[in-house]
Amino acid sequence: MKNHFNFKPLVSLVLIIFVIYMLIDVLGKVLIPFIVALILTYIFNPLVEKLNSRFKISRIIISLVLSLIVFLIFLCIPLIVIPALFIQLKTIVSAIPAMINTMNLKLLTPINSTYGTNFNIDFINLKNLLLVNLTNTYNHYNIFSPLAHNSFIILELLAYIILIPFILFYSIINWHSFINFFDSLTPKSYIQYVHNIFSDIDLMLSAYLRGQISVMVIMALYYSLALHFIGLPSGFIIGAITGLLVFIPYIGILCGLAISLIVTFSSFHGMYQLVFILIAYAVGHLLEGGLVTPYLVGGRIGLNPIMIILALMIFGQLFGLVGVLLALPLSTIAVVLLKHAKLYYMNTKYYNEI
């Protein structure tokens, strides 16, 4: 049956998108704890439902336990992860002269003697170049002044650590009330169609988010153990960071590899360690791309790696950190909406009229 093109759903959708855009644009970072808590609630909800229905455990108890676990995980970031990173950064900076000297002796001298070249890293010129670039970055972006002159960022971080578990606790308890509230706002004539769309969104988004989190945990464990057994300083932390960044195709593994190589050169113990690190990352990349991600995630989001990177860049440019958090969920919703829009359009009289 051919339908006449109806503009009312389109106008409603455009208005909803505009309202969401304005809220994100105006409120900005205020929404971060709420967005993180709602994403976590959405991910945890199937587990909560299963524990509640099968073992008759109260949603209040489940939400309390999950909120405490999330609080403890977030608490580890400023207490363990960030100090370890700063210590490692300080070690790297102090070891730069020795690292450059080692590169000149171990790598460039054999190349120069073999090919008759005259490659050499000048530490003084490199130091001056880095100082000039850091000064320009400081003056242009003013990144470090908030940390140097006030404690606003530290207070903001502490607020997130407290607020996210707090919001998570209440959002798990009231999840069904949220769903029913938004369901009650849906026009009665479109309620079945809206349910079908949200069912497709839920199917795709839930599969992707839970699958991707599983991939991140598995790869974080792999890289942490691999780098630790190789003997890389702070291997556990660098491996965990690499694993948690795998949701950004190619960028995550390249960042982890770059950090690992810098740390390796800062405490150079021979070429064998460098070779083992390259092998570990090559095996990790093949494991993730050839086995873990296809099995746990597959093509459930409907976006290829280039589109995922593009979505992160676009939403990051539009909304900053909030945009990065929302990039993949909104991209998934957009894919589903476009599929339904295409089916609706191809079934209209306007499209089929000869």
N, C-alpha and C positions, 0 to 999 in steps of 0.2 A: 504494500500500500504506500502510495507516494504522499508525502506530507507537504503542506505549504510551509514555506520558511517562516519561522516564528522568531521575532527579534527580542521578545521578553526575556527568555533565558540568557541570551547573549548580553543584553543590557544589565541584567542582574549580576552576571559573572564579571563584567567589566567594573561594575560598582564595587563588588566585593574585593577584586584585585586592587582597585584604587584605594579603598579604605585600609587594606592590609599594608599596602606600600606606604601610605601616609603614617600609619602607626609605627612601622619599623623605622621610617626616615626621621620622624619627630622624636620618638622615645629612645631609639638607638640602644646604647649599652644598658639602659635600665631593663630591657627585656631579656638580657643574656641569662640570668639565673632562672627565669620563668621558662625560656625556650629549652634550656638544658634539662630542667626538671621534667617538662612535658615530654621531651624525646625519651628520657629515661623511663618515665611512666609508661609510655607507649611500648617500649621494648620489654619492660618487666611485666606488663599486664597479663600476657598468657600464663606466665609462671604463677602470678598471684591468683588467677582464676583456677588454675589446676590445683594449687595448694588449698584454696578455699573450698572447692567442690569435692575433691577426693579425700582430703584429710580433715576437713571442717575447721581449718585454722582461720581465725578472724582476720579480716583485711587490715584491721588496726595493728595486730601483732606483726603480720607480714610486712606492712609498710614501715613499721618501726624498725624491724631488723634490717630491711633493705636500705632505709635511710641512714642507719648507723654504719652499715658497710660502706656506702657511698661517702659518708662523712670521713671515715677513717682513710679511705683511698685518697680523697682530696687533701686530707691533712698531711699525707706523705709528700705531696708535691712541694710545699714550702719548707718542710722539716727535713726531708731526705734528698729529694731529686735536685732541687735548685741549689742547695749548698754543695752537693757533689759535683754538679756541673760547674759551679764557680771555682771550686778547688781544681778541677781538671783544666779549666780555662787558664787559671793562674799558672799551673804546671806547664801548659803548652806555651804560654807567653814567655815564661822564664827559660824555656828550653829552645826557643827559636834560634838564638845564635849557634848553639851546638847542632841543631837540626840542619841549618844552612851549611855549616862546616862539613857535616856528614854527607850531605847531598853533593857538595863540591868534590869531596874526596872519593866517595864510594860510587857516585853515578856519573858526574860530569868529567872527572879526570880520566877514567877509562875511555869515555867517548872522545875526549879531546886527543888522547894519545893514539886512538885507533883511526880516527878520521881527519886528524890534523886541524880540528876546530879550536876555538878559544872561548867556549861557553864557561861562564862563571857568574855566580850569584853574589852581588855586592850587598852585604848586609847594611851598610851605612845608607846607600841610596834607597834600598827597600824600606828601611826604617823611616826615612824622610818622606817617601811616597805614601806609606801607610798613615803617618801623622797628618799629612796634608789632606788625604781622603777622609780620615776620621774627623778632622776639624770641619771640613766642608759638610759632612753628613750631620754633625752636631749642629752647625749653624742653620742648615736647611730644614732638617726635620725636628730638631730640638728634642731628641729621644730621651736623653739622659737627665735633663734638668729636673723633671718631676721626681726621679729617684734621688737626685743629689740634694734638692732643696726642700722637699717635703715628703710626707709619708702617705700621700693620697693613694698611690698605686698599691701600696702594702695594705692599707685599710680596705681598698676596693677588693683585693684578693681575699682578705679575711672575710669580708661581707659575702662574697660568692661562696666560700667554703661553708659558711653557716647557712646562708639563704637557700642554696640548692637542695640540701637534704631536708630542710624545713618545708620547702614548697613541695618536694617530692613526697613527703609523708602525707600531706593533705591532698595532693593530686591523685595518689593511689587510692586513698579512701573514697574520694568523691568522683572517681573516673566516670562511673555510670551516670552520675548527675550531670557532668559536663556534656556527655554524649546526648543525653535526653534533652538538655537545654537547647543545643544547636539543632537537634532533630525537630524540636517543636517550632523552630523558626522557619522551617522549610515549607514552601507553599504546598498545599494538599494535592494539587493537580500534578506536581512534579516529584512527589515524595518517593515513588517507586523508582523513577529514573535516577534520582539523586542517590538513593540507596545502592543502585547498581554501580554507579560511578565510584562511590566511596568503597564499595566492596572490592572493586578492581584495584583502587588505590591502596587499600589495606593489604590486599594479597601481594602486590608488588613491593610496597614499601616495607612491610614487616619482614618479608623474605630477604630483601636486600639488607636492611639494617642489622637484623640478627645474624645473617650470614657474614656480613662484613665485620661485625664485632668479633665473631668467632675466628675469622681470618686474622684480624689484628692480634688477638690473644695468642693464637698458634704461632704466628710469625715472630711476635715479641719473645715468646719462649725460645723459639729456635735461635734467633739472632743473639739473645742474651747468653744462652748456654754455649753457642758456638764461639762467640767472642771471648767469653770467660775462659774456656778451655784452651783457646789459642794463647791466652795470657795477655790480652789487651787491657791496660789500666781502665777501670770503670767500664769494663765490658758489659756488665749486666745493664747498666743505665743506658749506654749507647745502643745496645741491642734492643732494649725496651722502646726507646725513642724511634728506632728504625721500624720496628714492628707496628707501632701505633700510627706511623705515618704512611703505611702501605695503602691506605684508602685513597691517597693521591697517587695516581699511576705514574711510575718512573721517578717522580720527584722525591718521594719518600726514601726509596732505596738509594738514590744518588746522594741525598743529604747524609744518610747514615754512612755510606761508603766514604764520603769526603771527610766526615768527622773521624772515622776510624783510621783513615790514612794519615790525617794530621797528627792524631795521637800516636800512631805508630812511628812516624818520623820524629816526633818530639822525644821519644824514648827508644831510639833505634837499637834493636838487638840482633839485627841481621836480616837478610833478604827472605829467610824462610818464613818469618812472621808475616811479612808483606804478602808473600805468595799464598799463605794459608787464609789470610783475610780476603783476598781476591777470590779464592776458591769458595770460601764460606758465603760470600755475597752472590756469586754466580749460582751456586747450588740453591741458595735461598730464593733467588729470583725465579729459577726454573721450578722449584717446589711450589712457590706461590702461584705463578702464572699457569703451570701445567697440571697441577693437582688440587691444591687447597682452594683457590678461588673458583675454578670451574665447578668443583664438587659442592662447595658451600653456598656460592653466590650465583654462578652461572651467568646468564644474560638477563637476570630478573629485573634490572632497572631499565633496560632498553636503551642504554647509552654506552657508546664505546669510550675507551680511555681518553681520547682527545676531547670528546664532548664533556666528560666529567671535569677535566682540567679547565675547559672553557667556562663551564658553569661555575666552578669555584672562583675563577678570575672575575667573571661578570658580577656575581652576587657579592664577592669581596669588595670590588670597586664601588658598587652601589651602596652597600650597607656596612662595610668593614667586617669586624669579627662576627657580628650578627649575621651578615650575609654568608660568611663561610659556614656557620653552623646550619643555616637553612638551605644551603645550595643544593645538596643532594635530595632532601625531602621535597623541596619545591620543584626540582627538575623532574623527579618521579611523578609528582602530581601533574606537571605540565605534559609529560608524555602520555599519561592516561587520558587527560582532557583532550589532547589533540587527536588521539585515536577515536574517542567518542564523537568529537566534533566532525571528524572525517566521515564516520559512519552515518551520522545524522545528515550531513550535507549531501552525501551520495544517495540518500533516500528521499530527498526533497524533490518536489515538482520542478523547482528551478533548475536543478542539475539534470534531471531526466527528460525534461521537455525537449522535443525535437522541433 
